[in-house]
Amino acid sequence: MALHRSPMLDLVGGGPEPGRVTWAAKPPGARRGTLPPGLVPGVGPGDPLLGMLQACIENVLHYPTQMICAGLEEPGTDAIRAWTHSLAGQHRATFVYSHEFSSVSGPAFLRIRQFHVVNQDKNWTDAQKHCRETYTDLATIESQEEMNALIAVLNGTASDFWIGMNYNTNWAWSDGSAMSYTYWMSGEPNNIGVENCAKFSNLYAFSWNNIHCHLTLQFICYKSLPLILIKQQKTWREALRYCRENHVDLVSVHTEKIQKWVETAVYYASTANVWMGLRHTCAQSFWFWLSGSTICYQNWALGNGTGLEDCSGGEITGAVQSGSKQWVSLPEDQRLNFICTTSEEY
């Protein structure tokens, strides 16, 4: 299984080093940039752990800091029960993947989930049913960034909340997403096979533990948004080309609902402003959305979008500020993150 976005990856023995995959001992047949068959003990083709490992690596490569994928052992055994990513040094693990991100090439992206707190007490199964009927599913959390976003949505609410993880033959997310991130509190999960559903509480720094599924708690749902944040830095024209070649288009924010979606997306941005599909014509002096929608809903920052734009430096385009979430007019040659749409109907 090739690691296409890891040009500096290598397999060595010894302690963790930036830019390397590190093992307690070098496995036979290990070679640069690949995961040879049998590389992970007890994991063969088609094993769910192999997909979990690849998802973990893909997830880790999206973030501009040194992170690792760690193989976590089943207590009292040598068996790897899960792969998780975290800051280097946080986990004690037999097998560790680490990577220095300055060497990574290729697209960095983040599909967007909008979290919703449901202040009703339900057992895990009924909470799952409610989320699927009203939103998309119970909360899936695939990164520390998503965990931080969920905590921000709670805004200090003190309670226990179901998330979308439960145990059947393995721990799994309700929506089928790969188990690439976990945040279990120390000693958890335990009593597996009896306490088969996961919850978290702000009383324990939002870490997770497993409890009986029949207990009733409030819960977190998510709505899958038809947007994707691209965390590369491109000019407006480059961003437009990328979205149209790989997704649908740059996002047009013609309603307050879409603005709320965009506000969720820019929470994860690595630039102060993020491109949208908003364009100004200097010849006729007006703003328009690429989708063709008229600009009825507006969220301009003070002094922007007046129609009296300075075109002396070239064409002007629209971006949303990561902080204030308001729109600003900028020269098209600035290099920013950007938001693509993944559906023509949104």
C-alpha positions in Angstrom: 0.0 0.0 0.0 1.9 3.1 -1.2 2.0 6.2 0.9 1.6 8.6 -2.0 1.9 11.8 0.0 5.0 10.9 1.9 8.1 11.5 -0.2 10.5 11.5 2.7 9.1 8.4 4.5 11.5 5.7 5.4 11.5 2.6 7.6 14.2 2.3 10.3 14.9 0.8 13.7 15.4 2.9 16.8 13.8 5.9 18.4 11.4 8.4 16.7 13.0 10.9 14.3 11.3 13.6 12.3 10.6 12.5 8.7 10.8 8.8 9.4 8.6 5.8 10.2 9.9 4.2 13.3 9.7 0.6 14.5 11.0 -1.2 17.6 12.9 -3.4 15.1 13.1 -3.1 11.4 10.7 -5.7 9.8 12.0 -7.9 7.0 11.2 -6.6 3.6 10.6 -3.0 4.7 11.4 -0.6 2.0 11.1 3.1 1.3 7.6 4.6 0.9 5.6 1.4 1.2 3.8 -0.9 3.6 4.9 -4.3 2.5 2.5 -7.3 3.2 2.9 -8.5 6.8 4.6 -5.2 7.9 2.1 -4.8 10.7 2.1 -7.9 12.9 -1.2 -9.8 12.7 -2.6 -7.6 10.0 -3.1 -9.0 6.5 -4.9 -7.8 3.3 -8.5 -6.8 4.0 -8.0 -6.5 7.7 -9.8 -3.5 9.2 -6.7 -2.5 11.0 -4.9 -2.0 7.7 -7.6 0.5 6.6 -7.5 2.1 10.0 -3.7 2.6 9.7 -3.9 4.1 6.2 -6.7 6.4 7.3 -4.6 7.5 10.3 -1.6 8.3 8.1 -3.8 10.2 5.6 -5.4 12.2 8.4 -2.0 13.0 10.1 -0.6 14.3 6.8 -3.3 17.0 6.7 -1.9 18.9 9.7 1.1 21.2 9.6 2.9 20.0 12.7 4.8 16.8 13.7 2.2 14.2 14.5 2.3 10.4 14.8 0.2 7.3 14.2 0.6 5.0 17.1 -0.4 1.3 17.2 -2.1 0.8 20.6 -1.8 -2.6 22.2 -4.7 -4.6 23.7 -4.0 -4.5 27.5 -2.0 -7.6 28.5 -1.3 -8.7 25.0 1.0 -7.9 22.1 -2.0 -7.4 19.7 -2.6 -4.0 18.1 -6.2 -3.1 18.8 -6.3 0.3 17.1 -4.3 3.0 15.4 -4.6 6.6 16.6 -2.8 9.9 15.8 -1.6 12.4 18.3 1.3 14.6 19.1 4.6 12.8 19.0 5.5 11.4 22.5 1.9 11.3 23.8 1.5 7.5 23.4 3.6 4.6 24.4 3.3 2.2 21.6 5.1 -0.7 20.1 4.8 0.6 16.5 4.9 4.3 15.7 4.6 6.3 12.4 6.1 9.8 12.6 6.5 12.4 9.9 7.9 15.9 9.5 5.3 17.8 7.6 7.4 20.4 5.9 8.4 17.6 3.5 4.9 16.6 2.6 3.6 17.5 -0.9 0.1 17.1 -2.3 -3.3 18.5 -1.3 -4.3 19.1 2.2 -8.1 19.1 2.7 -10.8 18.8 5.3 -14.4 17.6 4.8 -16.7 19.6 7.0 -19.0 18.4 9.7 -21.3 20.8 11.5 -21.9 19.7 15.1 -25.3 20.1 16.8 -25.9 19.7 20.6 -29.2 17.9 21.3 -30.4 18.7 24.8 -32.6 15.6 25.2 -31.8 12.5 27.2 -31.8 9.3 25.1 -30.1 6.0 25.1 -27.3 5.5 22.5 -29.5 3.7 20.0 -32.3 6.3 20.2 -29.8 9.1 20.0 -28.4 7.5 16.8 -31.9 7.3 15.3 -32.6 10.9 16.1 -29.4 12.1 14.5 -29.9 10.1 11.4 -33.5 11.4 11.0 -32.7 15.0 11.7 -29.0 15.5 10.7 -26.5 13.0 9.3 -25.4 10.8 12.2 -24.1 10.8 15.8 -20.9 12.8 16.1 -17.8 11.4 14.4 -14.5 12.9 15.5 -11.5 12.3 13.2 -9.0 14.8 14.5 -8.0 17.0 17.4 -9.2 19.9 15.3 -12.6 18.4 15.1 -12.6 17.7 18.8 -11.7 21.4 19.4 -14.5 22.5 17.2 -17.0 20.3 19.0 -15.8 21.7 22.4 -16.3 25.2 21.0 -19.9 24.4 20.0 -20.6 23.2 23.6 -19.6 26.7 24.8 -19.0 25.6 28.4 -22.1 23.3 28.7 -21.6 21.0 31.6 -22.9 17.5 30.9 -22.1 14.0 29.5 -22.8 13.5 25.8 -23.0 10.5 23.6 -20.8 10.4 20.5 -21.1 8.1 17.6 -18.7 5.3 18.7 -19.8 1.9 19.8 -18.4 -1.6 20.1 -19.6 -4.7 18.2 -16.6 -6.8 17.3 -14.4 -3.6 17.1 -14.8 0.0 18.2 -16.4 1.8 15.2 -18.0 5.0 14.3 -21.7 5.0 13.6 -21.3 6.4 10.1 -18.6 3.9 9.1 -15.7 6.4 9.2 -12.2 5.0 9.8 -11.1 5.0 13.4 -8.1 7.3 12.9 -8.4 9.4 16.1 -9.3 8.6 19.7 -9.2 10.5 22.9 -9.9 7.9 25.6 -9.3 8.8 29.2 -6.6 6.8 31.1 -7.7 3.2 31.6 -10.5 3.4 29.0 -12.1 1.7 27.2 -12.7 -1.1 29.7 -15.4 -3.7 30.4 -15.6 -4.2 26.6 -18.5 -6.4 25.6 -20.6 -4.9 28.5 -20.0 -1.2 28.3 -20.2 -0.8 24.5 -21.0 2.9 23.9 -18.8 5.9 24.1 -19.5 9.3 25.7 -17.4 12.3 26.9 -17.7 14.8 29.6 -16.3 18.2 30.2 -15.6 17.1 33.8 -12.7 15.0 32.5 -11.2 17.4 29.9 -13.6 16.1 27.3 -11.8 12.7 27.2 -13.9 9.7 26.3 -15.0 6.6 28.3 -17.3 3.7 27.5 -20.5 3.0 29.5 -23.7 0.9 29.2 -25.6 1.8 26.0 -29.0 1.8 27.7 -28.2 4.8 29.9 -29.7 8.1 28.8 -27.6 11.1 28.0 -27.7 14.2 25.9 -25.8 13.8 22.6 -24.0 15.4 19.7 -25.1 15.0 16.1 -23.4 16.2 13.0 -24.5 17.4 9.6 -22.3 16.6 6.7 -21.9 19.8 4.7 -21.4 19.9 0.9 -18.2 21.9 1.4 -14.5 21.0 1.6 -11.8 23.3 3.0 -8.6 23.1 0.9 -5.7 24.0 3.2 -3.3 24.7 0.4 -2.5 28.4 -0.4 -3.4 29.4 -3.9 -4.3 32.5 -5.8 -8.0 33.0 -6.5 -7.7 31.8 -10.1 -5.7 28.8 -9.0 -8.3 28.0 -6.4 -11.1 28.3 -8.9 -9.3 25.9 -11.3 -8.6 23.4 -8.5 -12.3 23.4 -7.3 -13.6 22.9 -10.8 -11.1 20.1 -11.6 -11.5 18.2 -8.4 -14.9 19.1 -6.9 -17.6 21.4 -8.2 -16.8 25.1 -7.7 -15.7 27.8 -5.3 -18.4 28.3 -2.7 -21.1 30.9 -3.4 -22.6 32.2 -0.1 -26.0 33.5 -1.3 -27.9 32.6 1.9 -27.4 32.9 5.7 -27.5 29.1 6.0 -24.5 28.8 3.6 -22.8 31.5 5.6 -23.1 29.4 8.7 -21.6 26.4 6.8 -18.7 28.6 5.7 -18.2 29.8 9.3 -17.9 26.1 10.3 -15.3 25.5 7.6 -13.1 28.5 8.2 -12.6 27.4 11.8 -10.0 25.0 10.5 -8.3 27.4 8.1 -4.6 28.1 8.3 -4.8 31.5 6.6 -6.4 34.7 7.9 -8.7 34.9 4.9 -10.3 32.2 2.8 -11.3 32.4 -0.9 -15.0 32.2 -1.9 -16.6 32.3 -5.3 -17.1 36.0 -5.1 -15.9 38.2 -8.0 -15.9 41.9 -8.8 -16.1 43.3 -12.3 -14.1 46.5 -12.6 -15.6 47.3 -16.0 -19.1 47.4 -14.7 -18.4 47.9 -11.0 -20.5 45.3 -9.3 -20.0 42.0 -7.3 -21.4 38.6 -8.4 -21.3 35.0 -7.3 -19.8 32.4 -9.7 -23.0 30.4 -9.2 -24.9 33.2 -10.9 -26.9 34.0 -7.8 -27.6 37.7 -7.1 -26.1 39.2 -4.0 -29.1 39.6 -1.8 -27.6 38.2 1.5 -24.4 40.1 2.4 -21.9 39.9 5.3 -19.3 42.5 4.3 -16.7 43.8 6.8 -16.8 47.6 7.2 -15.4 49.4 4.2 -15.6 46.4 1.9 -18.1 45.6 -0.9 -19.0 49.2 -1.5 -18.8 48.9 -5.3 -16.1 51.6 -5.3 -13.3 49.1 -5.3 -9.7 50.0 -6.2 -9.0 48.2 -9.5 -5.6 49.8 -10.1 -3.8 46.6 -9.0 -5.9 44.2 -11.0 -9.1 42.3 -10.5 -10.7 42.2 -7.1 -12.2 39.0 -5.5 -14.0 38.1 -2.3 -12.8 36.2 0.7 -14.1 35.4 4.2 -12.1 36.3 7.3 -11.2 33.3 9.5 -11.6 35.4 12.6 -14.7 37.7 12.2 -16.3 35.5 9.5 -17.1 38.6 7.5 -16.3 39.2 3.8 -13.4 41.3 2.5 -12.3 42.4 -1.0 -8.8 41.4 -1.9 -6.5 41.3 -5.0 -6.8 38.0 -6.7 -3.1 37.2 -6.5 -3.0 36.7 -2.7 -2.4 33.1 -1.7 -5.1 31.7 0.6 -6.9 28.6 1.7 -10.2 28.2 -0.1 -13.6 26.4 0.1 -14.9 24.2 -2.7 -18.4 22.8 -3.0 -18.9 19.1 -3.4 -22.4 19.2 -4.8 -24.2 21.3 -7.5 -27.3 21.4 -5.3 -26.8 23.1 -1.9 
